[in-house]
Amino acid sequence: MLKPMKKIVNNSFYVLTNDAKPTEPRTYRNYYKQLMEDLNIPKLKFHGLRHSFATRCIESNCDYKTLSVMLGHSNISTTLNLYVHPNLEQKKKCIEQMAKTLR
């Protein structure tokens, strides 16, 4: 799907605009806000998409270092502190693993 676009995209331009100048970030936020209104979706801050993305990546077993790079964190500990929280199922699995080792 993307191959035909490669012929018209300038490699030194921004991906979303295909222009030498970036788009004002508020433009995307405003578009998002309007889209939520049009679709009658509950209001969620635009930044919430970032958190949802990170959470879904972790749930999909994406490695933490790759996720950290994609999010633009300078240190993996930032990603771990913000997004990696063991759930009850993971805690149970950890205890079961330890119990197996002690048998």
C-alpha positions in Angstrom: 0.0 0.0 0.0 2.9 2.4 0.8 5.1 1.6 -2.2 3.3 3.9 -4.6 3.6 6.7 -2.1 7.4 6.3 -1.9 7.6 7.7 -5.5 6.0 11.0 -4.4 7.5 11.4 -0.9 10.6 13.5 -0.4 12.9 11.8 2.1 14.0 15.0 3.7 10.4 16.1 4.4 8.2 15.3 7.4 6.2 12.0 7.1 2.7 13.4 7.9 2.9 16.5 5.8 5.3 15.7 3.0 6.6 19.2 3.5 9.8 20.8 4.8 7.8 22.4 7.7 6.2 20.3 10.5 2.5 20.7 11.2 1.6 22.7 14.3 0.8 19.9 17.0 -2.4 21.7 18.0 -3.7 20.9 14.5 -3.7 17.2 15.2 -5.2 17.8 18.7 -8.0 19.9 17.2 -8.7 17.4 14.5 -8.9 14.6 17.1 -11.2 16.7 19.3 -13.5 17.3 16.4 -13.5 13.7 15.3 -14.5 12.6 18.8 -17.4 15.0 18.8 -18.5 13.9 15.3 -18.4 10.2 16.4 -20.0 11.0 19.8 -17.1 9.3 21.6 -16.4 10.3 25.2 -13.7 13.0 25.5 -10.2 11.7 26.1 -7.2 13.9 26.1 -5.0 13.5 23.0 -2.1 12.5 25.1 -4.2 9.6 26.4 -3.7 8.0 23.0 0.1 7.8 23.8 -0.7 6.0 27.1 -3.1 3.6 25.4 -0.6 2.9 22.7 2.2 2.1 25.3 -0.2 -0.1 27.3 -1.3 -2.1 24.3 2.3 -2.6 23.2 3.2 -3.9 26.7 0.2 -6.2 26.7 1.4 -7.5 23.3 4.8 -8.3 24.8 6.6 -5.6 22.9 10.1 -5.4 24.4 10.5 -2.5 26.7 13.6 -1.1 25.0 11.9 -0.8 21.6 8.8 0.8 23.2 11.1 3.2 25.1 12.7 4.3 21.8 9.4 4.6 20.0 8.1 6.8 22.8 11.2 9.0 22.6 12.3 8.3 26.2 15.9 9.0 26.8 16.1 6.2 29.4 14.2 2.9 29.6 13.5 3.4 33.3 11.2 6.3 32.3 9.1 3.8 30.2 9.2 1.2 33.0 8.1 3.6 35.7 5.3 5.2 33.6 3.8 2.2 31.8 4.9 -1.2 33.2 2.7 -2.2 36.1 2.2 -5.9 36.9 -1.4 -7.0 37.0 -2.8 -9.6 39.3 -2.4 -12.4 36.7 1.3 -11.6 36.3 1.8 -11.6 40.1 0.1 -15.0 40.4 2.3 -16.4 37.6 5.4 -15.1 39.4 4.4 -16.8 42.7 3.6 -20.0 40.8 7.0 -19.9 39.1 8.7 -19.4 42.5 6.7 -22.3 44.0 7.7 -24.6 41.2 11.4 -23.7 41.8 11.1 -24.4 45.5 9.6 -27.9 45.0 
